[in-house]
Amino acid sequence: MPIADAAFLFVAGFLSGVVNAIAGGGTFLTFGAMTLTGVPPIVANATSSITQFPGYVTSAMAYWREIRADWREAVKVGVLSLIGGVSGSLLLLSMSNPGFRTLVPWLLLAATAIFAAGPLLRPKNLHAEQPIGPLGLFGQFATSIYGGFFGAGMGIMTLAVLGLSKGGDYHKLNALKNFLAMLIAAVAIIVFASGDVVGWPQAAVMVPAGAIGGYSGVWIARRVPQSLIRTLVIAVGALLTIYYFVTG
């Protein structure tokens, strides 16, 4: 890997950690940076799952008390999410790079729209907490398939599904969301690694950069408005979408 590419990926990984800590949307940066350096789109997508995984783990650990308090439902929805995550990952492996490349601009367009609508999708006036019903389970299963296949915007989609179907305290919903995202990313990594579609040199550069960025994001969050970070992420998503439509 050229030094210039490694430096570019390190910066992208660092910034992805920063924006994930503040507003989410780091996948736009990691996926976009890798494809711009010539990494095939399937490999870039698979490697992005690895770069985001440490953040999911630490977030789930921070919410472990809330997850453990409702562990039966967490296990039930977690198993369903594992099945969906495996299905989405295997679906990605079944595609060729040219085939997946034709879907990339549409996936980025959808993910950018979901991220832009995030504040509207975030549950506000939650109803009383209740068990997740069949419709909620189906929604989470569909979300987990998407998460295993692509992943950008998965957290926002999961939180919306849980808020509409389960209700209750927002932090409990966010805890379950982080737990499910960790599981989906974990099985996706196993499938992608076994399918030999992971760019390990790129991951070796971006994972530590993302960890540093995640830590720095806390400091930056106290000084930079979240709305500004969200606007920048949406702009990156929109530019990448236009780029892939034009070059497709």
N, C-alpha and C positions, 0 to 999 in steps of 0.2 A: 504494500500500500504506500503510495507517495506521501511524503511528509505533509504536503499541502492538504491532501485529502484527510489525513489523520487529524490535522489541526482544525479543519472545517467541521469534521464530525465531532470532535471534542467540544467545540463551541456550541454546536447544535444540541449535543447531549446535555451540556451545562444549562443551556437556555430551556430545554425541555423540562429539566428538573425544577427550574425556577418557576415556569408557568404552571406546572402541575401543582406545585406547592401553593400557588396563589389562586389560580382560576381553572386549572385543567387544560387539556388540549396539547400536551407535549408530543403526542403521536404525530401531529402534523409536521413538527420540526424534525423528528428523527426519521420518519418515513421519507419526507421530502429531501432531506440532506443526503440520505443514502442513495436515492434514485438519481439525484443530480450528480453524484460522483460515479455513476455508472453501474451501481448495484442493480441486478435484475429485480423487478417489482415484487415478485413472490419472496425472494430472499430479504429484501428491504422490509416487507411487511412482517415476515417471521422474526427477523432480528429486532424489530421495534417492540414486539411482545416481550423479548428478553430485557430490553432497556427499561421498559416500564415496570417490570415485575418487582424489583426491590422496593419501589414506592408503594405498591399494593401491599406487600408484606408488612412494612413498617406501619402503614395506616391501619391494617387489620389488628396488629399487635396493640396499637394505641387504643383501639376500641374493644379490646378483648373482654372486658368486664360486661359490656352491653351484649356482645355476641354470646357469651357463656350464659347470660341470664335467660336467653330464649334459644338454647342450643338445639332443642328438638326441631323447631321450625327451620333453624339455620341448616341443620343436617339435611332435612327434607328438600329444601330449596337448593341446597348446595349440591346434592346428588343430581338433581334435575339439571342444574347449571353445568356440572361436569359432563353429563351426556351431551348437552347442547354444544359445549365448548369443543368436545372431541369431534362432533359431527361437523361443525364449522371448519375446524382445522383440517379434517380429512377432505372436505369439499375443496378447500384451497389447494391441497396437495394434488387433487385430481385434475387441476387445471394446468394449462401450459402458460408460460410467461406472456406470450402474445395475447392469449385469451384473457388472462387476468389484466393485462395492460389496457384492454379495451374497456374494462369495468372501472379502472382506477379513477378517471375523472368523475364518473357518476357516484362512486363511493365517496370521493372527496366532497362533492357537491352536497350529498346527503349529510355527511358528517359535519360539514361547515354549517349547514342549516340547523342541525340538531344543536350544535354548540352555541350558535347565535340565539336560539330559542331557549337556551338553558334556564335563564331566570324565569321564563314563563312556565317551563316544565317543572321547576322546583316546587314541591308541595308547599302551600302556604297555610290555608285553613284546613288542617288535617282533621279527619273524622276520628272517632274513637278507635283505638287499636283493636284489630280483629285478625283471626287467622287468614292467611292468603287462600282465596278461593280458586276454583278451577280456571277462571278467566285470568287471574293474576299469575298462576302457575304457567299457563300457556304463554302469556306475555313475557315472562322471564325466560322460558325455554327458547322463544324466538330471539330474545335479546342475547342469550348466551351463544346461539348459533352465529349471530352476527359478530359477537365478540371474538369467537374463535376464528372466524373468517377474516375480519378486518380490525375491528376494535376501537377505532376512533369514535368518540361519543358514546361508548358503551356505558360508562358510569352515569351519564345524564339519563340515558334511556332506562337503566335499571332503577334509578331513584324515582323516576316518573312512574314506572310500573308499581313499585312498592308503595309509593304514596297514594296511588289511586286504589290499590287493591287491599293494602294492609292498614294504612293509617297509623296514628299514634305519634309518639315523640320523634321529632326530626332526627335527633342524634342516633336513636336506635335504628332508624331506617338507613342512615348514612353508614353506621357500623356494619349492618348486613350487606349493604351495597359494596363496601370495601372487601368484605369477606368473600363475596361471590366473585368480584373482579379478580381477586387473588387466585381463586380456584380455576377460573376460566383461563387466566393467563398461564397458570402452572401446567394444565393439561395441554394447552396449545404449544408450550415450549417443548414438552415431551414428544408430542407428535411431530413438530417441526424438526427437532433434533434427530429423531429416528428417520425422518424423511430426507435428511441431509440438505436442508434448505436454509440453514442458519449461517450468516456471515460472522463467524467467530472473531476474526480480527476487528471488524467494525464494532461488535459487541464489547470487546475488550477495551476499546477506546471510549465508548459512549456510556457504559454502565458506571464506571467511577465518576465520569463527568456529570452524569445525572444525579448521582448521590451528592456530589459537592453542590450542584445547583439546587437540589431539594433543600439542603441545609441553608444555603444562602437565601433561598426564596423567603424564608421566615423573616430574615432581616429586611429584604426588599419589600415585603408585603406591608411593613410598617411605614414605608416611605413613599410607595408608589400606589396610586389608586387602582383597585381591582378592575374598574371599568376600563382603564387605559390598557392593562394587560389583556383583557378580553378582546378589546378592539384590535390589538396587534395580532392576536391569535386568529381572529376572524379574517383579518387582512391577509395573513399568511395562507390560510385555508383557501380563500378566494383566489389569490394569485396562483397557488398550485393547481387549483381546479382549472383556471383559464389556461395555464401552461400545458396541462395534459390534454385538454380539449384541442388546443391549437396544434400541438406536436403529434397528436394521435393520427 
